[in-house]
């Protein structure tokens, strides 16, 4: 069974994503917004894909405030985790944001919130699963 790691600071969003992915996608789901834990899970191969919230309001790494873009950059620059697919998830869906966020972060995909089409959401994730 494939595992999706949800990195999200809004528990309601995390629960909704989790429910959609387990029920519709038949996927296993983990959730954390702890940056050290995200890196540990990524490096240990416990996740097959990461759903990364762009604006993590409470995430701190080595004493600095970090967002999903920064965490994705860290994962993509580490040879051990560079090939792990990361999909950015954000409510900040203005014109040009998608391209900008993908270019900045090196992420593999982009989904805007709120997720209205649950099947499309699952399909986007399934398409990037190894």
N, CA, C and O of each residue as an XYZ file, in Angstrom:
520
protein
N       0.840     -1.194      0.000
C       0.000      0.000      0.000
C       0.879      1.250      0.000
O       1.846      1.331      0.757
N       0.550      2.206     -0.832
C       1.318      3.449     -0.919
C       0.942      4.386      0.241
O      -0.199      4.391      0.703
N       1.914      5.169      0.695
C       1.690      6.088      1.809
C       1.895      7.527      1.369
O       2.898      7.863      0.738
N       0.924      8.377      1.714
C       1.018      9.806      1.438
C       1.237     10.521      2.768
O       0.489     10.318      3.725
N       2.271     11.361      2.815
C       2.517     12.177      4.000
C       1.868     13.536      3.774
O       2.193     14.232      2.812
N       0.953     13.910      4.657
C       0.284     15.203      4.560
C       0.977     16.171      5.513
O       0.997     15.952      6.724
N       1.544     17.244      4.960
C       2.196     18.274      5.765
C       1.268     19.483      5.706
O       1.252     20.227      4.725
N       0.503     19.660      6.766
C      -0.595     20.637      6.758
C      -0.812     21.130      8.186
O      -0.872     20.329      9.118
N      -0.933     22.465      8.360
C      -1.130     22.999      9.709
C      -2.605     23.162     10.095
O      -2.916     23.467     11.246
N      -3.495     22.961      9.148
C      -4.930     23.055      9.422
C      -5.475     21.635      9.580
O      -5.533     20.870      8.617
N      -5.873     21.292     10.811
C      -6.303     19.922     11.087
C      -7.532     19.504     10.303
O      -7.676     18.332      9.954
N      -8.420     20.446     10.022
C      -9.626     20.127      9.243
C      -9.223     19.714      7.827
O      -9.692     18.697      7.315
N      -8.352     20.509      7.198
C      -7.846     20.161      5.863
C      -7.152     18.796      5.889
O      -7.374     17.961      5.013
N      -6.312     18.583      6.901
C      -5.578     17.318      7.005
C      -6.557     16.148      7.093
O      -6.347     15.114      6.460
N      -7.626     16.308      7.876
C      -8.633     15.246      8.027
C      -9.383     14.996      6.731
O      -9.611     13.848      6.349
N      -9.770     16.080      6.051
C     -10.489     15.961      4.775
C      -9.607     15.232      3.750
O     -10.057     14.279      3.114
N      -8.356     15.678      3.591
C      -7.432     15.044      2.643
C      -7.262     13.566      2.990
O      -7.312     12.699      2.117
N      -7.062     13.301      4.259
C      -6.834     11.950      4.738
C      -8.014     11.035      4.401
O      -7.835      9.912      3.931
N      -9.214     11.539      4.649
C     -10.425     10.757      4.387
C     -10.577     10.464      2.888
O     -10.870      9.334      2.499
N     -10.377     11.489      2.056
C     -10.490     11.318      0.599
C      -9.467     10.279      0.122
O      -9.805      9.390     -0.660
N      -8.223     10.388      0.590
C      -7.152      9.511      0.114
C      -7.317      8.070      0.574
O      -7.001      7.143     -0.172
N      -7.809      7.871      1.798
C      -7.988      6.501      2.274
C      -9.228      5.868      1.657
O      -9.191      4.716      1.224
N     -10.335      6.624      1.615
C     -11.595      6.076      1.085
C     -11.584      5.920     -0.437
O     -11.902      4.848     -0.952
N     -11.222      6.980     -1.152
C     -11.261      6.934     -2.621
C     -10.005      6.357     -3.245
O     -10.064      5.698     -4.283
N      -8.877      6.605     -2.614
C      -7.609      6.192     -3.215
C      -7.050      4.894     -2.665
O      -6.132      4.318     -3.250
N      -7.596      4.422     -1.539
C      -7.073      3.216     -0.912
C      -5.633      3.380     -0.460
O      -4.856      2.425     -0.458
N      -5.284      4.611     -0.074
C      -3.910      4.918      0.324
C      -3.774      4.964      1.837
O      -4.748      5.183      2.558
N      -2.570      4.757      2.296
C      -2.238      4.909      3.703
C      -1.823      6.374      3.876
O      -1.225      6.952      2.969
N      -2.130      6.975      5.016
C      -1.851      8.396      5.207
C      -1.151      8.652      6.533
O      -1.509      8.077      7.561
N      -0.147      9.524      6.497
C       0.496     10.023      7.719
C       0.318     11.536      7.693
O       0.170     12.130      6.625
N       0.333     12.161      8.877
C       0.199     13.621      8.947
C       1.157     14.190      9.987
O       1.263     13.672     11.099
N       1.839     15.243      9.618
C       2.649     15.983     10.574
C       2.920     17.367      9.998
O       2.873     17.566      8.784
N       3.203     18.317     10.878
C       3.701     19.609     10.392
C       5.048     19.896     11.035
O       5.597     20.990     10.902
N       5.572     18.891     11.738
C       6.876     18.995     12.365
C       7.947     18.756     11.296
O       8.025     17.669     10.724
N       8.760     19.763     11.034
C       9.716     19.724      9.922
C      10.746     18.597     10.082
O      11.067     17.907      9.114
N      11.263     18.410     11.312
C      12.222     17.329     11.549
C      11.592     15.979     11.206
O      12.232     15.116     10.605
N      10.322     15.812     11.598
C       9.601     14.569     11.340
C       9.388     14.359      9.834
O       9.525     13.245      9.329
N       9.052     15.445      9.128
C       8.868     15.370      7.669
C      10.157     14.855      7.028
O      10.119     13.947      6.198
N      11.277     15.425      7.407
C      12.567     15.045      6.835
C      12.906     13.592      7.191
O      13.390     12.837      6.348
N      12.648     13.209      8.446
C      12.925     11.845      8.898
C      12.092     10.831      8.095
O      12.616      9.818      7.632
N      10.800     11.114      7.938
C       9.909     10.223      7.187
C      10.356     10.135      5.724
O      10.376      9.055      5.133
N      10.714     11.286      5.152
C      11.161     11.328      3.750
C      12.446     10.512      3.573
O      12.556      9.718      2.638
N      13.412     10.708      4.468
C      14.696     10.019      4.347
C      14.585      8.518      4.594
O      15.339      7.736      4.017
N      13.651      8.117      5.447
C      13.522      6.694      5.783
C      12.700      5.923      4.749
O      12.592      4.699      4.817
N      12.119      6.657      3.786
C      11.332      5.999      2.751
C       9.951      5.560      3.220
O       9.319      4.714      2.587
N       9.477      6.136      4.337
C       8.164      5.765      4.884
C       7.000      6.375      4.097
O       5.849      5.979      4.281
N       7.303      7.339      3.221
C       6.243      7.958      2.416
C       6.583      7.820      0.934
O       7.748      7.890      0.541
N       5.536      7.622      0.111
C       5.735      7.510     -1.329
C       5.494      8.838     -2.036
O       5.875      9.022     -3.192
N       4.846      9.772     -1.311
C       4.520     11.085     -1.874
C       4.219     12.023     -0.711
O       3.712     11.594      0.326
N       4.533     13.303     -0.886
C       4.232     14.292      0.152
C       3.269     15.333     -0.407
O       3.489     15.894     -1.480
N       2.194     15.579      0.347
C       1.271     16.681      0.055
C       1.710     17.808      0.974
O       1.584     17.694      2.194
N       2.223     18.891      0.411
C       2.853     19.951      1.198
C       2.053     21.247      1.158
O       1.892     21.853      0.099
N       1.552     21.669      2.316
C       0.880     22.965      2.399
C       1.932     24.047      2.172
O       3.025     23.973      2.735
N       1.618     25.039      1.362
C       2.589     26.094      1.072
C       2.810     26.999      2.285
O       3.952     27.292      2.641
N       1.728     27.440      2.917
C       1.883     28.370      4.049
C       1.667     27.666      5.386
O       0.548     27.580      5.892
N       2.751     27.172      5.934
C       2.698     26.516      7.239
C       2.974     27.581      8.297
O       4.102     28.057      8.427
N       1.957     27.945      9.040
C       2.100     29.086      9.953
C       2.935     28.793     11.196
O       3.504     29.713     11.784
N       3.017     27.530     11.602
C       3.722     27.236     12.853
C       5.000     26.425     12.673
O       5.595     26.004     13.665
N       5.436     26.193     11.444
C       6.587     25.317     11.240
C       7.913     26.045     11.394
O       8.142     27.111     10.823
N       8.781     25.419     12.195
C      10.094     25.982     12.481
C      11.134     24.896     12.259
O      10.934     23.743     12.640
N      12.249     25.276     11.637
C      13.339     24.341     11.433
C      14.647     25.020     11.809
O      14.957     26.094     11.295
N      15.412     24.408     12.696
C      16.674     24.961     13.190
C      16.508     26.418     13.619
O      17.330     27.274     13.292
N      15.425     26.681     14.359
C      15.184     28.009     14.920
C      14.585     29.027     13.965
O      14.267     30.145     14.372
N      14.424     28.652     12.687
C      13.869     29.591     11.712
C      12.479     29.151     11.283
O      12.185     27.958     11.207
N      11.632     30.131     11.005
C      10.301     29.859     10.497
C      10.425     29.407      9.041
O      11.099     30.065      8.249
N       9.779     28.285      8.679
C       9.850     27.806      7.303
C       8.459     27.524      6.754
O       7.540     27.184      7.500
N       8.317     27.671      5.438
C       7.038     27.348      4.807
C       7.223     26.104      3.933
O       8.311     25.534      3.863
N       6.147     25.703      3.277
C       6.186     24.508      2.444
C       7.161     24.603      1.279
O       7.740     23.601      0.859
N       7.339     25.815      0.761
C       8.276     26.039     -0.348
C       9.697     25.711      0.128
O      10.441     25.001     -0.548
N      10.055     26.234      1.290
C      11.399     26.039      1.848
C      11.646     24.556      2.156
O      12.712     24.026      1.844
N      10.659     23.888      2.768
C      10.808     22.463      3.100
C      10.970     21.645      1.813
O      11.792     20.731      1.749
N      10.177     21.984      0.791
C      10.277     21.279     -0.490
C      11.664     21.487     -1.096
O      12.254     20.541     -1.618
N      12.190     22.705     -1.035
C      13.537     22.994     -1.556
C      14.577     22.125     -0.837
O      15.491     21.583     -1.458
N      14.414     22.006      0.497
C      15.350     21.193      1.286
C      15.280     19.729      0.846
O      16.310     19.079      0.673
N      14.063     19.217      0.667
C      13.888     17.816      0.250
C      14.451     17.580     -1.149
O      15.107     16.569     -1.399
N      14.190     18.519     -2.059
C      14.626     18.371     -3.451
C      16.141     18.536     -3.610
O      16.716     18.043     -4.581
N      16.788     19.219     -2.670
C      18.237     19.410     -2.785
C      19.022     18.290     -2.092
O      20.247     18.242     -2.201
N      18.338     17.399     -1.387
C      18.974     16.266     -0.721
C      18.887     15.047     -1.649
O      17.787     14.598     -1.970
N      20.040     14.505     -2.084
C      20.020     13.371     -3.012
C      19.177     12.193     -2.504
O      18.613     11.436     -3.294
N      19.100     12.053     -1.184
C      18.349     10.957     -0.580
C      16.830     11.109     -0.776
O      16.106     10.115     -0.839
N      16.357     12.361     -0.873
C      14.908     12.599     -0.962
C      14.502     13.332     -2.244
O      13.324     13.634     -2.439
N      15.462     13.613     -3.108
C      15.201     14.414     -4.314
C      14.142     13.813     -5.234
O      13.416     14.546     -5.905
N      14.048     12.471     -5.269
C      13.105     11.831     -6.185
C      11.733     11.576     -5.580
O      10.845     11.053     -6.253
N      11.553     11.941     -4.311
C      10.263     11.768     -3.655
C       9.292     12.828     -4.201
O       9.552     14.024     -4.071
N       8.172     12.395     -4.813
C       7.240     13.389     -5.369
C       6.626     14.280     -4.280
O       6.185     13.794     -3.238
N       6.607     15.583     -4.542
C       5.996     16.547     -3.622
C       4.944     17.331     -4.398
O       5.220     17.880     -5.464
N       3.727     17.373     -3.842
C       2.656     18.180     -4.439
C       2.345     19.312     -3.473
O       2.007     19.081     -2.312
N       2.463     20.531     -3.965
C       2.120     21.700     -3.151
C       0.606     21.840     -3.093
O      -0.089     21.615     -4.084
N       0.102     22.215     -1.917
C      -1.329     22.458     -1.759
C      -1.458     23.851     -1.148
O      -0.828     24.154     -0.135
N      -2.283     24.697     -1.775
C      -2.400     26.057     -1.258
C      -3.751     26.685     -1.551
O      -4.408     26.368     -2.542
N      -4.144     27.580     -0.667
C      -5.361     28.357     -0.892
C      -5.011     29.633     -1.657
O      -5.897     30.332     -2.148
N      -3.712     29.931     -1.756
C      -3.265     31.140     -2.471
C      -3.174     30.838     -3.951
O      -2.089     30.637     -4.498
N      -4.330     30.810     -4.588
C      -4.342     30.416     -6.004
C      -4.645     31.605     -6.904
O      -5.708     31.679     -7.520
N      -3.721     32.511     -6.970
C      -3.853     33.664     -7.858
C      -3.184     33.299     -9.182
O      -2.413     32.343     -9.268
N      -3.495     34.076    -10.197
C      -2.883     33.872    -11.513
C      -1.361     33.911    -11.395
O      -0.802     34.837    -10.807
N      -0.701     32.910    -11.952
C       0.758     32.882    -11.925
C       1.353     32.199    -10.707
O       2.534     31.852    -10.718
N       0.558     31.993     -9.647
C       1.075     31.362     -8.423
C       1.584     29.954     -8.690
O       2.664     29.571     -8.240
N       0.785     29.191     -9.431
C       1.137     27.799     -9.716
C       2.551     27.697    -10.283
O       3.396     26.988     -9.737
N       2.802     28.410    -11.383
C       4.098     28.356    -12.049
C       5.205     28.856    -11.120
O       6.281     28.264    -11.034
N       4.916     29.953    -10.430
C       5.882     30.558     -9.534
C       6.268     29.600     -8.407
O       7.452     29.394     -8.140
N       5.255     29.011     -7.741
C       5.509     28.092     -6.627
C       6.259     26.841     -7.100
O       7.180     26.375     -6.430
N       5.861     26.303     -8.257
C       6.511     25.097     -8.771
C       7.975     25.376     -9.109
O       8.857     24.574     -8.805
N       8.220     26.538     -9.748
C       9.571     26.904    -10.138
C      10.448     27.132     -8.900
O      11.576     26.645     -8.822
N       9.901     27.882     -7.937
C      10.622     28.214     -6.707
C      10.994     26.975     -5.900
O      12.115     26.862     -5.404
N      10.060     26.060     -5.773
C      10.215     24.939     -4.848
C      10.821     23.688     -5.467
O      11.452     22.889     -4.776
N      10.626     23.519     -6.785
C      11.053     22.287     -7.421
C      10.043     21.154     -7.222
O      10.346     19.993     -7.499
N       8.842     21.494     -6.742
C       7.801     20.490     -6.493
C       7.339     19.848     -7.793
O       7.583     20.366     -8.883
N       6.666     18.706     -7.657
C       6.234     17.935     -8.819
C       4.797     18.230     -9.237
O       4.379     17.851    -10.331
N       4.040     18.903     -8.373
C       2.650     19.187     -8.693
C       2.093     20.276     -7.799
O       2.743     20.732     -6.859
N       0.871     20.683     -8.116
C       0.258     21.821     -7.427
C      -1.253     21.609     -7.406
O      -1.859     21.360     -8.448
N      -1.857     21.706     -6.234
C      -3.311     21.581     -6.101
C      -3.800     22.777     -5.290
O      -3.244     23.092     -4.238
N      -4.851     23.445     -5.788
C      -5.359     24.571     -5.012
C      -6.510     24.131     -4.104
O      -7.290     23.238     -4.436
N      -6.583     24.794     -2.941
C      -7.657     24.529     -1.969
C      -8.734     25.573     -2.181
O      -8.423     26.660     -2.668
N      -9.961     25.306     -1.845
C     -10.454     24.022     -1.333
C     -10.534     22.991     -2.451
O     -10.713     23.323     -3.622
N     -10.397     21.724     -2.051
C     -10.507     20.615     -2.998
C     -11.996     20.328     -3.177
O     -12.663     19.883     -2.243
N     -12.512     20.583     -4.371
C     -13.938     20.358     -4.619
C     -14.177     19.045     -5.362
O     -15.127     18.323     -5.061
N     -13.321     18.738     -6.327
C     -13.467     17.505     -7.078
C     -12.578     16.433     -6.441
O     -11.383     16.357     -6.723
N     -13.177     15.607     -5.581
C     -12.407     14.621     -4.835
C     -11.721     13.600     -5.733
O     -10.595     13.185     -5.460
N     -12.405     13.190     -6.814
C     -11.820     12.193     -7.702
C     -10.614     12.770     -8.439
O      -9.597     12.096     -8.600
N     -10.732     14.009     -8.882
C      -9.614     14.660     -9.576
C      -8.409     14.788     -8.625
O      -7.262     14.603     -9.032
N      -8.694     15.106     -7.358
C      -7.672     15.223     -6.317
C      -6.907     13.894     -6.192
O      -5.676     13.870     -6.211
N      -7.655     12.802     -6.065
C      -7.065     11.469     -5.959
C      -6.281     11.132     -7.229
O      -5.168     10.611     -7.155
N      -6.868     11.431     -8.401
C      -6.201     11.141     -9.669
C      -4.870     11.863     -9.805
O      -3.898     11.286    -10.291
N      -4.820     13.132     -9.374
C      -3.582     13.919     -9.453
C      -2.490     13.269     -8.607
O      -1.324     13.226     -9.000
N      -2.886     12.768     -7.444
C      -1.929     12.158     -6.536
C      -1.480     10.797     -7.078
O      -0.290     10.484     -7.073
N      -2.433      9.999     -7.542
C      -2.124      8.681     -8.103
C      -1.167      8.784     -9.293
O      -0.299      7.931     -9.479
N      -1.337      9.837    -10.092
C      -0.513     10.017    -11.283
C       0.960     10.203    -10.920
O       1.835      9.859    -11.715
N       1.246     10.741     -9.730
C       2.639     11.000     -9.340
C       3.212      9.920     -8.430
O       4.402      9.946     -8.116
N       2.381      8.972     -8.004
C       2.898      7.906     -7.142
C       3.827      6.997     -7.944
O       3.515      6.622     -9.074
N       4.961      6.649     -7.355
C       5.919      5.773     -8.061
C       5.337      4.369     -8.279
O       6.003      3.508     -8.855
